[in-house]
């Protein structure tokens, strides 16, 4: 059985988080006067080819805020905390811990849609018009806990994954502080068909120019899309929809590539082995010819 959530404002918190997006909620809790007694995060990772190791962004923030840090989940039981707060921690917390320390989780989707590792990216790729932030009671299952508060957020038609993530984190940080300050109310079960946000496969980042332009644009908005041009990789970091017809996967103009229905106008690119640059500067140097092919052919595909 889960440990019951505190009825009023918790006095001592253990914070579980790892990546950069988990830093603002931690900072918001400290700024609001909560006593964060311990931060639990992943172990330091080896960086590069040497012996240097890098702390997680949350660990670096905790050290800056003078908060003790641990890499062991079980250490959360040793600080007499009232509640655990979980934000993008990256690992499941087992039942023996949840039976002793009540926990809430900040999740960046409208649950039960997009449970799992990549909810922001999956909502964008699916063409969802809205997403949101859910504060839920943590259970053993993957994002299955009952909901304490939900904030719905529209997704802009040109909004990138990074922009959407920052917006959701800002809303979630305020939501977390507001709910903990007021005291957590009753949790309600999730309603609807669960859809899982599986981890992104790098193969999904290669642009398939036979798809509709709107679908390709959503891939580009992830910030990691790529294609090939003259046998070398070309990252497409920003682009816009263009009303141009023609055979898919060819240049209609220096900055415009045709797709399965319309076209994509390049805005920011990164040629292989070079820094990112304005697409006009790249085109001035590369001089793509109208009708020239972009992307791998079927024979070249892995």
CORJOHU-V428246 format. One record per helix or strand of 3 or more residues. SS is the DSSP state (hx for helix, st for strand). FROM is the first residue (numbers start at 1). LEN is the number of residues. If there is no record, write none. Layout:
# CORJOHU-V428246
ss:SS from:FROM len:LEN
ss:SS from:FROM len:LEN
This chain:
# CORJOHU-V428246
ss:st from:12 len:6
ss:hx from:20 len:12
ss:st from:35 len:6
ss:hx from:57 len:8
ss:hx from:73 len:6
ss:st from:83 len:5
ss:hx from:95 len:4
ss:st from:103 len:5
ss:st from:113 len:4
ss:hx from:119 len:7
ss:st from:130 len:8
ss:st from:147 len:8
ss:hx from:161 len:22
ss:st from:195 len:3
ss:hx from:202 len:4
ss:hx from:213 len:8
ss:st from:226 len:4
ss:st from:232 len:11
ss:st from:250 len:4
ss:st from:256 len:3
ss:st from:263 len:9
ss:hx from:279 len:8
